[in-house]
Amino acid sequence: MMIRTILLLVLAASAAPGVAAETTAAFEPAPCKFEGVKASWAKKNRVECGWLNVRESRDKPDSRKLKLWVAIARADGADRREDPILYIQGGPGVATVDYFFPYFPKSKTWPGFRKARDMVFFDQRGTGRSQPAFCPELNATLAQVQQEAPPAREALDRSKAAYAACRPKMLAQGMDFTAFNSTVTVEDAEDLRRALGIARWNVYGISYGSLVGLEYLRRHPESLRSTILDSLFPPNSPFGAEQIGMTAAAYQAVQRACTLDSGCRERFPDILGALRQAVERLDAAPLSRPEGGRITGDTLRDIMWMMLVRTSTVPWVPLALERAAAGDEAVIRKLDALYGGIDGGFGDISEGQSLAVVCYEIFGGRTTDARKMVFQRHPYLVAQDAIPSDYDELCASWQPQRAPLTFHAPVFSEVPTLLYGGEFDPATPYDDAVLAAKNLPNGTLVYVKGASHAAFALDDCTRGIAHAFLDAPSKQPDLGCLAQRKDTVFPTEGLMEFLASQEG
């Protein structure tokens, strides 16, 4: 599942490893080729592509050069503004361009923003088409481990061995593991801004991308006209060491919302109880997958997290758990087919890049005690053989170096900022948006009832707030439409029909 410390009273004044104050980078135009989109689509829709050439380590003039893949969707309206929108993807490790553009033509959100502004996207280094490519066998090995679902110690040891085998191969290619982090991504974005000749732009960052966005606010506020941060994860989040407590809070939010719906209240009085029953059933008798491997109780926990993190599937969580607790094999298999993969439907993921960032900034060498406590607090959300030291052990095999402590300081900035958070989000709770807003005097909190992750794009209300904000960032946007949101309706039938509609 997506990765989700320290409160300091200082700001990061010095550069992180691999970062220098000034760099030069060049942009090379190249033909656009998008997966899942016809070759003629880019030209017809005024989309341009190219490569940004950067140094892997900016403080080492002799370090190798990397090519980062870029796509620019030119404004298609008559009233074109000179301040584009830079899109910063979540993850970390998720490809941006090839994930986004098959979705772009049918998006209800982005064409509206593109009418007035160019939109710029790039694959963060080590993701998508951007260099470097991590060992291809790494993702395959990790996917196989997840597919087979062996006991926790075996799964961890096999994963550690896969990372440990890849690391010397990457080092032999000249890789600097400290050159993969949020600060470096900010400097890559700054290189791109200068190479494109843009004076200032607006930054949209989602999930992990909000961490990059906050670091951008810290390092280069003069380059930003405004920022929109969606589903926030600030560097001083108290939830950095674990995702489990946030998942528990999300289930509690679903139960509270369920009590407001008479049909849900009577039908699903104990949603977590249904989860425990379903997990125990699958742990006692795992289902075999046709292609090999098993569906265990832990598999179901991950599947339900994937449903909690999507606004469209949250209402179906109580019914899905009821059916799983009753042993409905057809439902469990359908859920596994849709949400049980290594990427969870979020697109191509570089597991190597993801863990390099996570170990450097979030986990690694300091999380065992915190995870042990949260395991004890929420035993129904972890496997009986779960290992509290799992991330510390993985990071020791892959990226044992740490970000400077100053990275975890709160970010202060006067740049106008919108901060979106959803009611049911198990990955980035609204509390984190509130935490970040404390040091953003021109920040506006946008709490979206009924939403989970990525609340910004939910509907005309949430999008309209952003449109008004971009038109006049210094003016407080009207949030009145948020009060008109209705209570969530939780279906009590029709689950298989809904799941069938999610295929493809």
C-alpha positions in Angstrom: 0.0 0.0 0.0 1.0 3.6 -0.4 3.6 4.8 2.2 2.6 7.1 4.5 8.5 12.7 13.2 10.1 15.0 14.4 8.9 18.5 15.3 11.8 21.0 14.9 11.8 24.8 15.3 14.3 25.3 12.5 14.1 25.6 8.8 16.2 23.7 6.3 18.8 26.3 5.3 21.4 23.9 3.8 21.0 21.7 0.7 20.4 18.0 1.0 23.0 15.7 -0.5 23.0 15.8 -4.3 21.6 19.4 -4.4 23.5 22.6 -5.3 22.2 26.1 -5.3 22.5 26.6 -9.0 22.3 24.1 -11.9 22.0 24.2 -15.6 19.7 21.8 -17.5 18.5 21.6 -21.0 15.1 20.6 -22.5 15.1 18.5 -25.7 11.8 18.2 -27.6 10.8 14.6 -28.5 7.8 12.9 -30.1 5.0 12.0 -27.8 4.1 8.4 -27.4 1.6 7.6 -24.7 0.5 4.1 -23.7 -3.2 3.5 -24.3 -3.6 6.6 -26.4 -3.5 6.8 -30.2 -0.4 8.2 -31.8 -2.3 11.1 -33.4 -3.9 12.2 -30.1 -1.0 14.2 -28.8 -0.7 16.5 -31.9 -4.4 16.9 -32.2 -4.7 17.9 -28.6 -1.7 20.2 -28.5 0.4 18.0 -26.2 4.2 18.3 -26.5 6.9 16.1 -25.0 10.6 16.0 -24.4 13.5 15.2 -22.2 15.0 17.3 -19.4 18.7 16.6 -18.9 20.0 16.9 -15.3 22.9 15.8 -13.3 22.2 12.9 -10.9 24.2 14.7 -8.1 24.2 18.4 -8.5 27.1 18.8 -6.0 29.2 16.5 -8.1 30.1 18.0 -11.5 31.4 14.6 -12.8 28.2 12.7 -11.8 26.3 11.1 -14.7 23.5 12.8 -16.5 19.9 11.6 -16.3 17.0 12.1 -18.8 13.6 12.9 -17.3 10.5 12.4 -19.4 8.2 15.5 -19.7 4.8 16.1 -21.2 3.2 19.5 -21.6 -0.5 19.9 -22.4 -0.8 23.4 -23.9 -3.8 25.6 -22.9 -6.6 25.1 -25.3 -8.7 28.2 -24.5 -8.5 31.7 -25.9 -7.7 33.3 -22.6 -4.2 31.7 -22.0 -2.4 32.7 -18.8 1.4 32.8 -18.4 1.5 30.8 -15.2 1.2 27.1 -16.0 0.3 24.3 -13.5 3.0 21.8 -12.6 1.5 18.4 -11.6 3.5 16.5 -9.0 2.6 12.8 -8.7 2.1 10.9 -5.5 3.7 7.6 -4.5 6.6 7.8 -4.3 7.6 5.6 -7.2 4.5 6.1 -9.4 5.0 7.0 -13.1 3.3 10.3 -14.0 3.1 10.7 -17.7 1.9 7.2 -18.8 -0.4 7.0 -15.8 -2.0 10.3 -16.5 -2.5 10.6 -20.3 -4.7 7.5 -20.9 -6.9 9.1 -18.2 -6.6 12.7 -19.5 -9.1 12.5 -22.4 -11.9 11.3 -20.2 -11.0 13.4 -17.1 -13.7 15.5 -15.6 -11.1 17.6 -13.8 -8.1 18.6 -15.8 -9.5 19.8 -19.1 -11.2 22.6 -17.2 -7.9 23.8 -15.7 -6.2 23.4 -19.0 -8.5 26.0 -20.7 -6.5 28.8 -19.2 -3.1 27.3 -18.4 -0.5 25.0 -19.8 -0.2 21.8 -17.7 3.3 20.3 -17.2 4.0 16.8 -16.1 7.2 14.9 -15.6 8.3 11.4 -14.5 10.3 11.8 -11.3 13.8 10.4 -11.7 13.8 6.6 -11.5 10.0 6.4 -12.4 8.2 5.8 -15.6 10.4 6.6 -18.6 12.8 8.8 -16.6 16.3 7.5 -15.9 17.7 5.5 -14.2 15.9 2.2 -14.6 16.1 0.1 -11.5 16.7 -3.6 -11.7 13.8 -5.1 -13.8 13.8 -8.3 -11.7 13.2 -6.3 -8.5 9.5 -5.5 -9.2 9.0 -9.0 -10.5 10.4 -10.6 -7.4 8.4 -8.4 -5.1 5.2 -9.1 -7.1 5.8 -12.8 -6.8 6.2 -12.6 -3.1 3.0 -10.7 -2.8 1.2 -13.2 -5.1 2.4 -16.2 -3.0 1.7 -14.5 0.3 4.1 -16.6 2.4 4.6 -16.1 6.2 5.8 -12.7 7.1 9.4 -13.6 7.9 9.8 -15.5 4.7 8.2 -12.6 2.7 10.5 -10.1 4.4 13.7 -12.1 3.9 12.9 -12.7 0.3 12.2 -9.0 -0.2 15.4 -8.0 1.6 17.4 -10.4 -0.6 15.9 -8.9 -3.8 16.9 -5.3 -2.7 20.3 -6.5 -1.5 20.9 -8.2 -4.9 19.9 -5.0 -6.9 21.8 -2.5 -4.8 25.4 -3.4 -6.0 24.2 -3.5 -9.6 22.9 0.1 -9.3 26.1 1.2 -7.5 28.1 -0.3 -10.3 26.2 1.9 -12.8 27.3 4.9 -10.7 24.1 5.5 -8.8 24.0 7.9 -5.9 21.2 6.6 -3.6 21.0 10.0 -1.8 20.0 11.7 -5.1 16.4 10.2 -4.8 14.3 12.3 -2.5 11.8 15.2 -2.3 14.5 17.9 -2.2 16.1 16.6 -5.4 12.7 16.4 -7.1 12.1 20.0 -6.2 15.4 21.0 -7.9 14.5 18.9 -10.9 11.3 20.9 -11.1 13.2 24.1 -10.8 15.5 23.0 -13.6 12.4 22.3 -15.7 10.8 25.7 -14.9 14.0 27.5 -16.0 14.5 25.4 -19.1 10.9 26.1 -20.2 11.4 29.8 -19.6 8.6 30.1 -17.0 8.8 32.9 -14.5 6.4 31.5 -11.9 4.0 28.6 -11.9 1.3 27.0 -9.8 2.1 23.7 -8.3 -0.4 20.9 -7.7 0.9 18.1 -5.5 -1.1 15.0 -4.4 -0.3 12.6 -1.6 3.5 12.1 -1.5 3.5 14.9 -4.1 2.2 17.2 -1.4 5.5 16.5 0.5 7.4 17.6 -2.6 5.1 20.6 -2.9 5.8 21.7 0.7 9.5 21.3 0.2 9.1 23.5 -3.0 7.4 26.1 -0.8 10.4 26.0 1.6 13.2 26.1 -1.0 11.8 28.3 -3.8 8.8 30.3 -2.8 9.8 33.0 -5.4 9.1 30.5 -8.2 5.5 29.8 -7.0 2.4 31.8 -7.7 0.2 29.4 -5.7 0.1 25.8 -4.6 -2.7 23.3 -4.3 -1.9 20.4 -2.0 -4.2 17.5 -2.1 -4.3 14.7 0.6 -1.3 16.1 2.6 1.7 14.4 4.1 3.8 17.1 5.7 7.5 16.4 6.7 6.6 16.8 10.4 3.6 14.4 10.2 3.3 12.3 13.4 2.1 9.4 11.2 5.4 8.9 9.3 6.3 5.6 10.9 3.0 3.8 10.2 -0.1 3.6 8.2 -2.1 1.4 10.5 -3.4 4.0 13.0 -4.7 6.1 10.1 -6.4 3.0 8.6 -8.1 2.4 11.9 -9.3 6.1 12.0 -10.7 5.6 8.5 -12.7 2.6 9.5 -14.0 4.6 12.5 -15.0 7.4 10.1 -16.9 4.9 7.9 -18.7 3.5 11.0 -19.7 7.0 12.2 -21.0 7.9 8.7 -22.8 4.5 8.6 -24.7 5.4 11.8 -26.3 8.4 10.0 -27.8 6.1 7.4 -30.6 4.0 9.0 -30.2 1.2 6.4 -26.4 1.0 7.1 -26.8 1.4 10.8 -29.1 -1.7 11.1 -27.3 -3.8 8.5 -23.6 -3.1 9.5 -23.5 -2.3 13.2 -19.8 -3.5 13.6 -17.7 -3.0 10.4 -14.4 -3.8 12.2 -16.0 -6.9 13.6 -16.8 -8.1 10.1 -13.2 -7.4 9.1 -11.9 -9.5 12.0 -14.2 -12.3 11.2 -13.3 -12.3 7.5 -9.6 -12.2 8.3 -9.8 -15.1 10.7 -11.8 -17.1 8.1 -9.1 -16.5 5.4 -6.2 -17.1 7.8 -7.8 -20.5 8.8 -8.5 -21.4 5.2 -6.7 -19.3 2.6 -8.0 -19.3 -1.0 -5.7 -20.5 -3.7 -5.3 -18.2 -6.7 -5.7 -19.8 -10.2 -2.3 -18.4 -11.3 -0.7 -19.6 -8.1 -0.3 -18.1 -4.6 -2.9 -17.4 -1.9 -5.5 -15.0 -0.7 -5.0 -14.7 3.1 -6.4 -12.5 5.8 -3.5 -10.0 5.2 -4.4 -10.0 1.5 -7.9 -8.9 2.4 -6.6 -6.2 4.7 -4.7 -4.7 1.8 -7.6 -5.0 -0.5 -9.9 -3.2 1.9 -7.3 -0.4 2.3 -7.4 0.0 -1.5 -11.2 0.3 -1.3 -11.0 2.8 1.6 -8.5 5.0 -0.3 -10.9 5.5 -3.2 -13.9 7.7 -2.7 -15.9 5.7 -5.3 -15.4 2.4 -3.4 -15.7 3.6 0.2 -19.5 3.2 0.3 -19.1 -0.5 -0.6 -16.7 -1.3 2.2 -19.3 -2.4 4.7 -21.1 -4.7 2.3 -17.8 -6.1 0.9 -16.7 -7.0 4.5 -20.1 -8.5 5.3 -19.8 -10.8 2.3 -16.2 -11.7 3.0 -17.0 -12.5 6.6 -19.7 -14.8 5.4 -17.2 -16.6 3.2 -18.5 -15.4 -0.2 -15.7 -16.8 -2.3 -16.9 -15.2 -5.5 -16.8 -11.7 -3.9 -13.4 -12.2 -2.4 -11.9 -13.4 -5.7 -13.5 -10.4 -7.5 -12.1 -8.0 -4.9 -8.7 -9.7 -5.2 -8.7 -9.4 -9.0 -9.5 -5.7 -8.9 -7.5 -4.5 -5.9 -5.0 -7.2 -5.0 -2.1 -6.4 -7.3 1.2 -4.9 -6.3 0.2 -1.5 -7.8 -3.4 -1.5 -6.5 -4.5 0.0 -9.8 -2.4 3.2 -9.4 -0.2 2.6 -12.4 3.4 1.6 -13.0 5.4 1.7 -9.8 9.2 1.6 -9.4 9.6 -0.2 -6.1 13.3 0.6 -6.1 12.8 4.3 -6.4 9.9 4.2 -3.9 11.9 2.5 -1.2 14.9 4.7 -1.8 12.8 7.8 -1.1 10.9 6.3 1.8 14.0 5.0 3.6 15.8 8.4 3.2 12.9 10.5 4.3 10.3 8.5 6.2 11.4 5.1 7.4 14.7 3.4 8.1 16.5 2.8 11.3 14.0 4.5 13.6 10.5 3.0 13.2 10.6 -0.4 14.9 9.4 0.9 18.3 6.6 3.0 16.9 5.4 0.2 14.7 5.5 -2.2 17.6 3.2 0.1 19.6 0.7 0.6 16.8 0.7 -3.2 16.2 -0.4 -3.7 19.8 -2.9 -0.9 19.6 -4.6 -2.2 16.4 -4.0 -6.0 16.3 -6.9 -6.6 14.0 -5.2 -4.5 11.3 -1.9 -6.5 11.2 -1.1 -10.2 10.7 -0.4 -12.3 13.8 3.2 -12.8 12.5 3.7 -9.2 11.4 7.2 -7.9 12.0 7.6 -4.4 13.5 11.2 -4.0 12.3 10.2 -4.8 8.7 11.0 -1.3 7.2 14.1 -0.9 9.2 15.4 -4.2 7.9 14.4 -3.4 4.3 16.1 0.0 4.5 19.3 -1.5 5.9 19.4 -3.7 2.7 18.6 -0.9 0.3 19.1 2.7 1.5 20.6 3.1 5.0 21.3 6.8 4.7 19.0 9.4 6.2 17.8 12.9 5.3 19.1 15.7 7.5 16.9 16.3 10.6 16.1 19.8 9.2 14.0 18.1 6.5 11.4 17.2 9.1 10.9 20.8 10.3 7.5 22.4 9.7 7.3 24.3 6.4 6.6 28.0 6.7 5.5 29.9 3.6 3.4 32.9 2.7 2.6 31.6 -0.8 -1.2 31.2 -1.1 -2.1 27.6 -0.7 -5.2 25.4 -0.8 -5.0 22.3 1.4 -7.6 19.5 0.6 -8.4 16.6 2.9 -11.1 13.9 2.8 -13.3 12.4 5.6 -12.4 8.7 5.0 -8.7 8.9 3.8 -6.7 6.1 5.3 -3.4 7.3 3.8 -3.2 11.0 4.5 -5.7 12.1 7.2 -7.2 15.6 7.3 -5.3 16.1 10.6 -2.1 16.3 8.5 -3.6 19.1 6.4 -4.5 21.0 9.6 -0.9 20.5 10.8 0.6 21.8 7.6 -1.8 24.8 7.6 -0.5 26.1 11.0 2.6 27.4 9.3 1.0 28.6 6.0 -0.6 32.0 6.9 -2.2 32.3 3.5 -3.4 28.7 3.5 -7.0 27.7 3.2 -8.2 24.3 4.5 -10.8 22.5 2.4 -12.4 19.6 4.3 -14.4 17.4 1.9 -17.2 15.4 3.6 -17.7 12.0 2.0 -14.3 12.0 0.2 -11.3 9.8 0.7 -7.9 10.3 -1.0 -7.6 12.9 -3.8 -10.6 15.0 -2.5 -9.6 17.9 -4.8 -11.1 16.2 -8.0 -14.3 14.9 -6.4 -16.9 17.1 -8.0 -17.9 20.6 -9.4 -17.8 22.0 -5.9 -14.2 20.9 -5.0 -13.0 21.8 -8.5 -14.8 25.1 -8.5 -13.0 26.2 -5.3 -9.6 25.6 -7.0 -10.7 27.5 -10.2 -11.6 30.5 -8.1 -8.4 30.2 -6.1 -6.2 30.1 -9.3 -8.0 33.1 -10.6 -7.2 35.1 -7.5 -4.9 33.3 -5.1 -4.7 36.2 -2.6 -8.5 36.2 -2.2 -10.2 33.8 0.2 -12.2 31.4 -2.0 -15.9 30.7 -1.3 -16.2 27.3 0.4 -20.0 27.5 0.8 -20.7 24.6 -1.5 -19.0 22.2 0.9 -21.8 22.7 3.4 -24.3 21.4 0.9 -22.7 17.9 0.7 -25.1 15.1 1.5 -24.4 12.2 3.9 -22.7 9.1 2.3 -25.2 6.4 1.3 -23.9 2.9 1.9 -25.5 0.2 -0.4 -26.9 -3.0 1.1 -27.0 -4.9 -2.2 -25.6 -4.9 -5.8 -22.0 -5.4 -4.8 -21.1 -7.9 -7.6 -22.7 -5.6 -10.2 -20.7 -2.7 -9.0 -17.5 -4.7 -9.0 -18.2 -5.8 -12.6 -18.5 -2.2 -13.6 -15.0 -1.5 -12.3 -13.3 -4.0 -14.6 -11.1 -2.6 -17.3 
